[in-house]
């Protein structure tokens, strides 16, 4: 029996509306609302074609993803937009424009999240039996906090660690260990639940934590990723596989 449960946030506890598209950037699957930012880009970057902006932000994101290993330092959302603007040759007021574009993007993204009622019921029930932790890769901490609070999750988790505030992303073991310390448990007393084989499963393994992989699509385990302790297709299967139903 585990003494604490740790969860990923996006596509694990909170989901995205089906209309939010997913894309592959540098081998990593992303949910993105960039295609909905035409108005913000037109306002902030007059004279810049939207396709050129999309190309710049996509290339910038791919570069950031490639450069993450092995330290996995987080690059905040406004900085990602600033680098994209510089790639477009826009240096004047780049910081201010990047901040506003990031804010517009985050407002779209936050509005596109939903918390399935069964997920909320499960988290509430588990919070009465275990200390719960939330460890999320997200490059804008304030927006992650808004999403967590909007869906009534804040009081259910004793530890909430967002990569933007922490400074490092999963799969780096330090972000997992920080959450363990906040919960006051050792690695072998906890289990991590998440949908990403690399970020969640490999990251938990590197931290000495058992993992539950939510493999909704029946994907093959990527080469080099150690097998998780448990595999489920949906969060609702968690009580059965952990024997806590």
Helices and strands as residue ranges (DSSP letters): E 4-7, E 15-16, E 22-25, E 28-31, G 34-36, H 38-44, H 50-66, H 77-87, H 94-111, E 113-114, H 117-127, E 131-136, H 141-150, G 154-156, E 159-162, H 163-166, H 173-183, G 187-189, E 190-194, I 197-202, H 203-206, E 210-214, E 230-232, G 235-237, H 238-242
